[in-house]
Amino acid sequence: MGPHPQRPAGAHSQAPVGPYDPQPGQPAAPYPYDRQQPLHPQPHPQPYAADPGCRLCGARPAVQATVRGHQGLFLLMRFLSRSGTFCRSCGLATYREMSAKTLWQGWWSPLSVVVTPVTLLMNLGPRSRFRKLAAPVGGFGPSLDPGRSLLRRPVALLFLVPMALVVLAIPTLFVLGAFVEAAGIGQAPTLAVGDCVRNEGDWEDQDLEIVDCGSADAEYKVTRRLDTSKDVCADGELLADLTYSPDRMTISCLAPAR
């Protein structure tokens, strides 16, 4: 090998020029990436958790729901509700507790007879969502015990008392109405010619009662019926109300009994 060529005095050695290093007298070429940026992208934070867990025990899976209840207090009413995320066990326990109380506490006011069935039907939606969940796992505490099903609880069976009263009241009213109609209770008596009556009210609101003509209670006597438009009562006679005629359309004439 021959001798290396001599470098001029004062010359300095230079590193070889790379593909991205600038040539003398030229601007620096951009690097294919920024050296100050990390080589690996950072994950984006999630804005919220997909499943926050049960509000009572923290277990998952859980679902958002609102369970309702109702109480009838004679002339007052109370509308109850529990909202939040529930696991399967806590959700069913809440549904059965509130529905069982509604079954026997929700009938004791006039409007509650309508509100209570609506409340129980609305709770069927959350119940269906709870039943579709898997068994709860994890959490910061034990889940609630759902206990017996709704209709197997003695407290819930108390709703049969108001229901039985309603069921029995309907035929009882029909039988009582038929008896009253057949006995003529509360109906105006039908006056016949020759009957004597006593008026317990005034003539604007007559309350005629048939009495014995020989008794001291007899005040008026039925003298005739105005069957045609040409018939008229005699002077001094009074007109009985139409409700006291057989067809409720004929006027009877009443003359003083004495």
C-alpha positions as a printed NumPy array, in Angstrom:
array([[   0.   ,    0.   ,    0.   ],
       [   1.271,    3.464,   -0.821],
       [   1.684,    6.211,    1.687],
       [  -1.335,    8.239,    2.622],
       [  -1.516,   11.633,    1.081],
       [  -0.426,   14.434,    3.316],
       [  -3.189,   16.684,    4.712],
       [  -2.706,   20.357,    4.543],
       [  -1.719,   22.07 ,    7.708],
       [  -4.69 ,   23.236,    9.807],
       [  -7.112,   20.817,    8.11 ],
       [  -9.475,   18.888,   10.325],
       [ -10.95 ,   15.477,    9.708],
       [ -14.65 ,   15.423,    8.877],
       [ -17.169,   12.69 ,    9.594],
       [ -18.706,   11.107,    6.54 ],
       [ -21.873,   12.793,    5.383],
       [ -25.001,   10.68 ,    5.977],
       [ -28.079,   10.613,    3.773],
       [ -29.959,   13.031,    6.085],
       [ -27.018,   15.272,    6.996],
       [ -26.805,   18.527,    5.092],
       [ -24.137,   19.012,    2.518],
       [ -21.876,   21.976,    2.978],
       [ -23.69 ,   25.079,    1.888],
       [ -27.175,   23.365,    1.772],
       [ -30.11 ,   23.586,    4.284],
       [ -30.682,   20.694,    6.622],
       [ -32.989,   18.018,    5.245],
       [ -35.917,   17.028,    7.473],
       [ -35.732,   13.779,    9.349],
       [ -38.372,   11.191,    8.575],
       [ -39.667,   11.53 ,   12.149],
       [ -39.348,   13.959,   14.982],
       [ -36.655,   12.789,   17.369],
       [ -38.494,   14.423,   20.268],
       [ -41.731,   12.414,   19.718],
       [ -42.069,    8.964,   21.374],
       [ -41.674,    6.027,   19.071],
       [ -44.761,    4.244,   20.476],
       [ -48.207,    5.973,   20.563],
       [ -49.78 ,    6.459,   23.982],
       [ -53.26 ,    4.932,   24.584],
       [ -56.154,    7.391,   24.846],
       [ -57.855,    7.474,   28.251],
       [ -61.4  ,    6.189,   28.359],
       [ -63.933,    8.945,   29.21 ],
       [ -65.989,    6.626,   31.444],
       [ -66.152,    3.044,   32.593],
       [ -68.407,    0.789,   30.531],
       [ -69.81 ,   -1.007,   33.6  ],
       [ -69.739,    0.975,   36.882],
       [ -70.903,   -2.004,   38.925],
       [ -73.85 ,   -2.52 ,   41.263],
       [ -74.671,    0.445,   43.495],
       [ -75.273,   -1.873,   46.473],
       [ -72.409,   -4.36 ,   46.261],
       [ -70.175,   -3.19 ,   43.379],
       [ -70.451,   -6.521,   41.54 ],
       [ -70.606,   -6.848,   37.754],
       [ -72.379,   -7.159,   35.4  ],
       [ -74.922,   -4.526,   36.369],
       [ -77.693,   -2.66 ,   34.582],
       [ -79.347,    0.733,   35.055],
       [ -82.959,    0.45 ,   36.245],
       [ -85.685,    2.075,   38.358],
       [ -87.882,   -0.055,   40.634],
       [ -91.113,    1.569,   41.852],
       [ -93.482,    1.163,   44.78 ],
       [ -96.786,    2.646,   45.92 ],
       [ -98.631,    3.166,   49.198],
       [-102.259,    4.163,   49.628],
       [-103.006,    6.134,   52.795],
       [-106.79 ,    6.62 ,   52.735],
       [-106.986,   10.113,   51.175],
       [-103.227,   10.344,   50.507],
       [-100.754,    8.402,   48.355],
       [ -96.978,    7.859,   48.304],
       [ -95.002,    7.151,   45.133],
       [ -91.706,    5.353,   45.886],
       [ -88.732,    4.515,   43.648],
       [ -85.153,    3.222,   43.771],
       [ -82.872,    4.058,   40.847],
       [ -79.3  ,    3.113,   39.968],
       [ -77.226,    0.23 ,   38.647],
       [ -78.101,   -3.209,   40.024],
       [ -76.554,   -6.643,   39.612],
       [ -78.808,   -9.655,   39.145],
       [ -79.111,  -10.554,   42.853],
       [ -79.507,   -7.009,   44.209],
       [ -81.913,   -6.07 ,   41.417],
       [ -84.21 ,   -9.055,   41.982],
       [ -84.089,   -8.514,   45.747],
       [ -85.092,   -4.845,   45.315],
       [ -87.854,   -5.723,   42.842],
       [ -89.364,   -8.4  ,   45.074],
       [ -89.202,   -6.261,   48.217],
       [ -90.856,   -3.179,   46.723],
       [ -93.437,   -5.133,   44.718],
       [ -94.386,   -7.262,   47.748],
       [ -94.983,   -4.168,   49.858],
       [ -96.985,   -2.559,   47.047],
       [ -99.213,   -5.635,   46.809],
       [-100.57 ,   -5.119,   50.315],
       [ -99.908,   -1.413,   50.983],
       [-101.041,    0.018,   47.661],
       [-104.816,   -0.469,   47.789],
       [-105.896,    1.739,   50.674],
       [-107.015,    4.926,   48.884],
       [-109.563,    5.489,   46.096],
       [-107.042,    6.343,   43.346],
       [-104.579,    3.687,   44.522],
       [-106.896,    1.   ,   43.194],
       [-105.83 ,    2.194,   39.722],
       [-102.242,    3.26 ,   40.502],
       [-101.19 ,    0.003,   42.174],
       [-101.747,   -2.291,   39.155],
       [ -99.928,    0.22 ,   36.919],
       [ -96.963,    0.288,   39.327],
       [ -96.731,   -3.515,   39.404],
       [ -96.818,   -3.686,   35.606],
       [ -94.065,   -1.071,   35.318],
       [ -91.805,   -3.182,   37.564],
       [ -91.959,   -6.084,   35.102],
       [ -89.543,   -4.209,   32.803],
       [ -86.685,   -3.964,   35.366],
       [ -87.384,   -7.528,   36.489],
       [ -86.85 ,   -8.807,   32.947],
       [ -83.562,   -6.889,   32.657],
       [ -82.277,   -8.271,   35.962],
       [ -83.08 ,  -11.855,   35.008],
       [ -81.056,  -11.545,   31.795],
       [ -77.849,  -10.68 ,   33.679],
       [ -75.188,  -13.251,   34.512],
       [ -74.376,  -14.146,   38.11 ],
       [ -72.629,  -11.233,   39.88 ],
       [ -68.865,  -11.394,   40.464],
       [ -66.419,   -9.133,   42.27 ],
       [ -67.604,   -6.12 ,   44.156],
       [ -66.789,   -4.554,   47.49 ],
       [ -69.438,   -6.442,   49.45 ],
       [ -71.886,   -9.356,   49.319],
       [ -74.901,   -9.107,   47.034],
       [ -78.441,   -9.025,   48.442],
       [ -80.314,  -12.291,   48.736],
       [ -83.323,  -12.228,   46.353],
       [ -85.216,  -14.574,   48.677],
       [ -88.478,  -16.232,   47.718],
       [ -90.317,  -15.358,   44.543],
       [ -92.944,  -12.643,   44.823],
       [ -96.103,  -14.76 ,   45.062],
       [ -94.537,  -17.18 ,   47.564],
       [ -94.141,  -14.504,   50.234],
       [ -96.786,  -14.401,   53.   ],
       [ -96.78 ,  -10.593,   53.068],
       [ -97.49 ,  -10.399,   49.351],
       [-100.434,  -12.774,   49.701],
       [-102.256,  -10.12 ,   51.727],
       [-103.233,   -8.497,   48.438],
       [-105.766,  -11.325,   48.104],
       [-107.86 ,   -9.657,   50.827],
       [-108.709,   -6.468,   48.875],
       [-108.951,   -8.477,   45.673],
       [-111.444,  -10.857,   47.288],
       [-113.473,   -7.91 ,   48.548],
       [-113.627,   -6.43 ,   45.051],
       [-114.574,   -9.757,   43.48 ],
       [-117.296,  -10.408,   46.067],
       [-118.612,   -6.843,   45.995],
       [-119.673,   -6.999,   42.338],
       [-122.151,   -9.919,   42.597],
       [-123.272,   -8.685,   46.029],
       [-124.283,   -5.339,   44.553],
       [-126.265,   -7.06 ,   41.786],
       [-128.097,   -9.278,   44.287],
       [-128.789,   -6.369,   46.615],
       [-130.077,   -4.224,   43.754],
       [-132.415,   -6.985,   42.584],
       [-133.744,   -7.45 ,   46.132],
       [-134.379,   -3.727,   46.611],
       [-136.156,   -3.498,   43.284],
       [-138.318,   -6.538,   44.01 ],
       [-139.208,   -5.295,   47.498],
       [-139.941,   -1.802,   46.278],
       [-137.59 ,   -0.26 ,   48.827],
       [-136.943,    3.376,   48.085],
       [-139.53 ,    3.498,   45.296],
       [-142.569,    5.747,   45.192],
       [-145.835,    3.876,   45.898],
       [-148.387,    3.549,   43.109],
       [-151.584,    5.417,   43.971],
       [-154.982,    3.972,   43.133],
       [-158.288,    5.819,   43.146],
       [-159.659,    5.707,   46.687],
       [-156.258,    5.525,   48.459],
       [-155.541,    7.914,   51.281],
       [-152.071,    9.398,   51.638],
       [-150.008,   11.537,   53.942],
       [-147.361,   13.91 ,   52.591],
       [-144.11 ,   13.84 ,   54.586],
       [-142.516,   16.567,   52.45 ],
       [-143.578,   19.737,   50.66 ],
       [-145.412,   19.957,   47.325],
       [-142.277,   20.811,   45.377],
       [-140.641,   17.63 ,   46.709],
       [-143.531,   15.293,   47.528],
       [-143.06 ,   12.317,   49.817],
       [-146.471,   10.588,   49.766],
       [-147.157,    7.599,   51.951],
       [-150.313,    5.461,   51.684],
       [-152.178,    5.276,   55.004],
       [-155.524,    3.988,   56.28 ],
       [-158.334,    6.339,   55.342],
       [-159.856,    5.963,   58.837],
       [-156.669,    6.98 ,   60.632],
       [-155.753,   10.468,   61.772],
       [-152.709,   10.392,   59.45 ],
       [-154.877,   10.52 ,   56.328],
       [-154.494,   13.977,   54.781],
       [-155.581,   13.464,   51.139],
       [-157.612,   11.011,   49.13 ],
       [-157.09 ,   10.051,   45.482],
       [-160.262,   11.003,   43.645],
       [-159.423,   10.343,   39.996],
       [-156.68 ,   10.001,   37.389],
       [-156.373,   12.327,   34.447],
       [-156.25 ,    9.668,   31.746],
       [-157.016,   12.032,   28.85 ],
       [-156.101,   15.593,   28.033],
       [-159.707,   16.66 ,   28.632],
       [-159.796,   15.421,   32.224],
       [-159.165,   17.999,   34.934],
       [-159.089,   17.979,   38.708],
       [-161.885,   19.663,   40.673],
       [-161.41 ,   22.992,   42.329],
       [-159.383,   22.745,   45.52 ],
       [-157.773,   19.421,   44.585],
       [-153.996,   18.997,   44.402],
       [-151.928,   17.172,   41.793],
       [-149.815,   14.183,   42.764],
       [-146.4  ,   13.79 ,   41.206],
       [-146.106,   11.577,   38.115],
       [-143.879,    9.121,   39.994],
       [-146.926,    7.939,   41.969],
       [-148.86 ,    6.768,   38.882],
       [-148.593,    3.224,   37.447],
       [-147.064,    4.366,   34.168],
       [-145.164,    7.363,   35.594],
       [-147.082,    9.532,   33.064],
       [-150.57 ,    9.98 ,   34.582],
       [-151.55 ,   12.642,   37.103],
       [-153.704,   11.741,   40.111],
       [-156.002,   14.214,   41.809],
       [-155.814,   14.573,   45.597],
       [-158.671,   16.   ,   47.622],
       [-158.415,   16.818,   51.343],
       [-159.503,   13.763,   53.369],
       [-161.464,   15.903,   55.818]])
